[in-house]
Amino acid sequence: MKKISSLILAGLLLSAVSCKESDFTDSYADPSKIAETTVEKQFTGFLQSTKDYILPGYTNYFVALRTSINHYNQVTGWINDSGQYIPGSAGTEAVWFNYYNMLAQYRELQKVYNSKTATEQADRKFFMTVATIYLYDQTERMIDLFGAIPFTEAGMLSIKGGDYAGSLAKFDDPQALYTMMLDDLKSISAELNSTTINAGYLKSFQTQDFVNKGDLTAWKRYNNSLRLRMLNRVSGVEAFKSRSTTEMAEILGNATTYPIVTSNEENIQINVFSINSDINSKGFQDGIASNGSWYGNTAGKKMIDFMNTNADPRLPILFEPGANAAGKYIGIDPTATSAVQTALSNAGEVAIYNRYVTSHNQFFPGVIINAAEVNLIKAEYYLRAGNDASAKLAYETAISQSTKFYNGISAVSNATGVNAAPTPATDASIAAYIAADGVNWDKATSSTAKLSLIATQKWLHFNLVQPYENWAETRRLDLPTFTFQVDNANNQTLPPVKWTIPSNEISYNANNYSSVRDQDKLTTKLFWDVK
């Protein structure tokens, strides 16, 4: 069995800087296949190590998400089965392994950087700064999945010269990690505003950075948008309420000092330019729509019903009708018996995610943070602040941006052998949707009702494209409300509220795990899950 502890994973670096030569700048090669590393190459190796969990990859979707989070979010339909609310060990281990491989690459980046002279460090400091933004984004995801994780002491095996015993990593308190990251990201915001990149390194940055192509302003937007996401997530926690309100107001009140993502042209995402490079979305098809995917791309009833009822212009872009559904969009009811669900599925009537736009689109981008998400965060913030007009504007802007975002993804598709390209949504169809009874801001007569509108649009926008963000937000808000069939045959009768630490980490890091064992349960809420 593969050892995946945070300590053992760091050992990957003992071989990560050896093996055969490869042209890193042209192909963003796997960091384990280069002969020697530099700050620039290690930066790209760090980004590359987790790309398949940002770009839609096979392992992420088929192994980790298909039978867990995508069900818990009700963004897909499935056939009920005993034990369905216990996340599969293969999926949780895959996510854990990938993260700690990435963290090990970051520690190696630190090691290489620290080996440079003061002058060399000054020239290359921006690589470390933007790498930390990316690292903290992925670390937030891990905390939101598992709660306490090893971080501050993790991935140090290479730095400590192979001392295994001395590299065993403690589990850090999730609230303390959020505080540390928010502190650092705030400092990074100020640092980037005073950063000037030496012309000799700008070309290298543009070449090695496949997230933002060396655009420092885009990294500023990424940083401040990530701060908004994190501050909003902890906004209900007593210890963070004041900070959340103050810093979100500061960011939203000064676009010059704190630029954020405001349009689809500014979205933070990994774009695919050539499907013949390592940066592609070829794994999406087998991840959700292969013959053996077992309901990886079938529609759930709640999402389809809402989109049908309100004539959502994204419906024909995100979904296609079942082959025998006479053009109707039908989803699987999670509360129905497995016999009823199976009969509906076997009849060929269940809608599936639009293959032209999603699974068979090898140019599908790796979504990180986009304008619709940021505007929905803004809408929630303004609603809390009692600024109804600004909340409404952000909410309606987000709906338009989300629809046009999916229009844009459809436009770059190279899918063949499936359904035809859907007709793009129009401004008129978007306006009609915003005016629909179930969407209209002015018809919601209370803050609670308006928060439900925001939460529903987050859920629709994220769908299975941003599954981890979707699960975090649906748990935090308890909105939209979901109903599930109770699994009385198991102790875990309903979906969990967190993942538990993988067994290999428990085995190889037992002493440190003992400090969090009592809280490591599927029923233990995250610290920000206070509703």
Order of alpha helices (4+ residues) and beta strands (2+ residues): alpha-alpha-alpha-alpha-alpha-alpha-beta-beta-alpha-alpha-alpha-alpha-beta-alpha-alpha-alpha-beta-alpha-beta-beta-alpha-alpha-alpha-alpha-alpha-alpha-alpha
